[in-house]
Amino acid sequence: MAELQSDSLRMIETMPGNVALFSEQGKLAASEGWKKEIRIEDYLHINEFKLSWDEGMKRAFGIPSSRFDEKIFFKLQDGRDEGLRLRMTAWRKRTVIVMIEGFDFNREVLTELDQFKTLQASKAHYEEMGEMAGGLAHEINNPLTVVLLKSLQMKKLLEKESAEINRAQMLDSAEKIITQTERIAKIVRSLMNFSRDASSDPMVDCQVSNLIDESIALCSEKIRISTAEVICEDISPADRCYGRPVQLMQVLVNLVNNACDALTGRVEPKIYIGIRHEDRFLDIMIRDNGPGVPPEIEQKIFKPFFTTKDAGKGSGLGLSISHGIIARHGGKLFLDRTVGNSCFVVRLPYGNDQYPSD
Amino acid sequence: MEMINTQVIDYSDYDIAQEVEKLKQALQRLNLKTDEKFFSRVEMGDTIEIYSYPENRQLYRNEEFSRFCSYSAEQMSDIAFPKLFWRSDEDQNALVKRAAQVALRENGVVSWGLPNHELVESLHPRKRTYEIKMGSIAPCFDAGSDQRVAWVSTVRVLLVFEWDQDI
């Protein structure tokens, strides 16, 4: 690395503009003109545009003397997004020259980033809906079967003129019909709400208990298959937040589905959903009694494309997109290590005055 | 739309002694043991099943259920029960809780103590539906380590309905 750095320094001194050199491992070998407040390690992880860093490196090193343009995004230490246009060129084996064009805050690129993030969130939303649709069809057709069966049984009984009416049995059948019809109605209602394109919805005052109920209804198949018991703790109809309901449901569905996955094969699996009031914020906590998030991956779970699920079972975008959605609500999605095994907290400001303007 | 069957089923070919013997052999093959009293609780027409715990995968079932069930033995052993079958949340929660309670805490055979309910073949295109009459349940222990690893149960199954077209 020392030799590389010395060579690199000599080289970049002769080059105009902003230049940085990276080793094959993605380590910054040398730089000239980079702003001090940029955290390169953040940039390396946050790039979620078209070409990942790894892919860029592979292409740069795989094709001698190749050059290609890329846009990258990273965070400054004050949390603001920065966008750059880059020209990457394989300089020599094991080193990539990154020439930076338009280093300063680039509104055009950032607008593109926003559009990309919205598109990604929307894509993930529809992918999630597609995954859910098959399961939810069963969750509708199965109880519908019981409704039909019970109706037929009642009809048959009532058609027999001489038959004695067993009132208890009739009442039991009627209650089953009511319960299952209400269940179907709830799923359909939630699905209709969830299936809308909500990316440009206005922020509105939301009843948190409704968001939670509808999200649970959408996860009903996964919850049933995981055999998890969902326990809602201390959630009052008075608990309210301000946001885009469908996007907030998208986050809650993602967290509940993840909890179900984590509980597969666990003894007495449970998912606890609760509310906590923290200063100017309302926390929605989703906790499970699964194995918990291993400390070694804690820093990666909100990064795009990171997943612990088997190949084909998760895009690795769910938590990252949820994180982005909550950030755009002026809140924060985080893992609270002080509570239970896995406790994800959706922290939302109470009032609209605390939200970033659209 | 017709109900399939609410008639009394002919159980004349059901041999309780033979069913109990098959159950004992299955337990031995699976390296499991259970309360001896369970064997005397088997009644005419009972479906007898062993499920692993906590995965709730079927390890054994007698022939009785295949009289109606559309799933193959492989499907029954490879796919988790809640994916194959649907019952109402209330019935499901009560049953899962009761099975866990018995598998983890009971020492001998007990009654399921749950009301009759409907069970739907979730993956069947016509949603074949059964009425389930709950019988007895007992924990199963690993014959070597004595660990609680499964549960065995009897239920009476009656095919009552399926749609007249795929849904």
Interface residues (C-beta under 8 A of the other chain):
Chain A: H138 E139 N141 N142 P143 L144 T145 V146 L148 L149 L152 Q153 K156 K176 T179 Q180 R183 S220 R224 I225 S226 T227 E229 G265 R266 V267 E268
Chain B: M1 E2 M3 Y53 P54 E55 N56 A80 P82 K83 W86 S88 D89 E90 Q92 N93 V96 K97 A100 L104 E118 V120 S122 L123 K127 T129 V160 F161 W163 I167
